[in-house]
Amino acid sequence: MSNQKTGADGYDQVFAEQQEYIAKRASGYREQALKIYPWICGRCTREFFHKNLSELTVHHVDHNHGNNPSDGSNWELLCLYCHDEEHSKFENLVRYGSTEDTEIKTSTYNPFADLKDRMKQKN
C-alpha cells in the first residue's frame, strides 16, 4: 500500500496533521511568551485580557520560527493587525530592498551617445 494520500480523506488527514503540528509548535513558545511578557501589543500598546487573548500573537523578531530561545529574546507580543503590518514590512524589504537609501542615482545610460556616428554610417 502506498503512502500517497488522495481524495477527500487524504486531504482531511493531511490537514489534520498540519493543524496538529501548528498547534503543538505554537503552544510551546506561545505559552512561554505569554508567561514572560505582559499582555500588551509591543507596537500599538493595546492591552489584552483572557477574553481577547486569542488576538495577541507571538512575533519572531528574526522571522525564524525555529529560533525559540527560552528567555524570549526572539519574541515579541503583537496584536493581529500589528503582526500583519510587521510581516508586510518584512516582505517589502525582501522584495524591494531597503527603503532607507533616499539618494536617487542618476542614469548613466545615454541612448544618443553614438547617434552622430550611426548617422554617418548610414549615409
Secondary structure, 3 states (H helix, E strand, C coil): CCCCCCHHHHHHHHHHHHHHHHHHHHHHHHHHHHHHCCCECCCCCCECCHHHHHHEEEEECCCCCCCCCCCCCCEEEEEHHHHHHHHHHHHHHHHHCCCCCCCCCCCCCCCCCCHHHHHHHHC
